[in-house]
């Protein structure tokens, strides 16, 4: 009997980020396109990824500690989802 796999159509796994009175949804790496995840090579590319889901004006008004908290929460959620840190195989 042939095996079957269905690709696509799943709900995206996201990190819900509450900033002020708004909630933003940032997809986790497993729900992003492979090319977009591979492009996350430095601080600027990570900021650009966040800015796709959270307005840059909001990101720019964050303190460094708040931004670091966002980045760490996203990394932790990815590790929890996949069981490995980004960059690990």
C-alpha positions in Angstrom: 0.0 0.0 0.0 1.3 3.5 -0.9 2.0 6.0 1.8 0.5 9.4 1.6 1.6 12.8 2.9 -0.5 16.0 2.6 1.5 19.2 2.4 0.0 22.6 2.9 -3.4 23.6 4.3 -2.3 23.4 7.9 -2.9 26.2 10.4 0.2 28.2 11.0 1.8 27.9 14.5 2.4 31.4 15.8 3.7 33.3 18.8 1.1 35.7 20.0 2.8 38.9 21.1 1.0 41.4 23.3 2.4 44.9 23.0 0.3 47.5 24.7 -3.3 46.7 24.0 -2.7 45.0 20.7 -1.8 41.4 19.9 0.4 40.5 17.0 0.9 37.0 15.5 4.4 36.1 14.5 4.7 32.7 12.8 7.1 30.1 14.2 9.8 28.8 11.9 8.0 25.6 11.2 5.2 27.6 9.7 7.4 29.9 7.6 8.7 29.3 4.1 12.1 27.5 4.1 13.8 30.4 2.2 12.5 32.9 4.8 14.0 30.9 7.7 17.3 30.4 5.9 17.5 34.2 5.4 17.6 34.8 9.2 21.3 35.2 9.4 21.8 38.3 11.5 20.1 40.9 13.6 18.9 43.0 10.7 17.2 40.0 9.0 15.5 39.0 12.2 14.3 42.6 12.7 13.0 42.6 9.1 11.1 39.3 9.7 9.5 40.7 12.9 8.6 43.9 11.0 6.5 41.8 8.5 4.2 41.0 11.4 4.6 43.8 13.9 4.7 47.4 12.5 8.2 48.8 12.5 7.0 51.9 14.5 6.0 49.5 17.3 9.3 47.7 17.2 11.3 50.9 17.1 9.5 52.2 20.2 10.5 49.1 22.2 13.4 49.3 24.6 16.4 47.0 23.9 15.3 44.8 26.8 11.7 44.5 25.4 13.0 43.7 21.9 15.4 41.1 23.3 12.5 39.6 25.3 10.5 39.3 22.0 13.4 37.7 20.2 14.0 35.2 23.1 10.3 34.3 23.3 10.3 33.6 19.6 13.4 31.5 19.8 12.1 29.6 22.8 8.7 28.9 21.1 10.6 27.5 18.1 12.7 25.3 20.3 9.6 24.0 22.1 7.8 23.4 18.8 10.6 21.5 17.1 12.6 20.2 20.1 15.8 22.0 18.7 17.1 25.5 18.6 17.3 27.3 15.2 20.5 26.4 13.5 20.6 22.9 15.0 19.9 19.9 12.7 
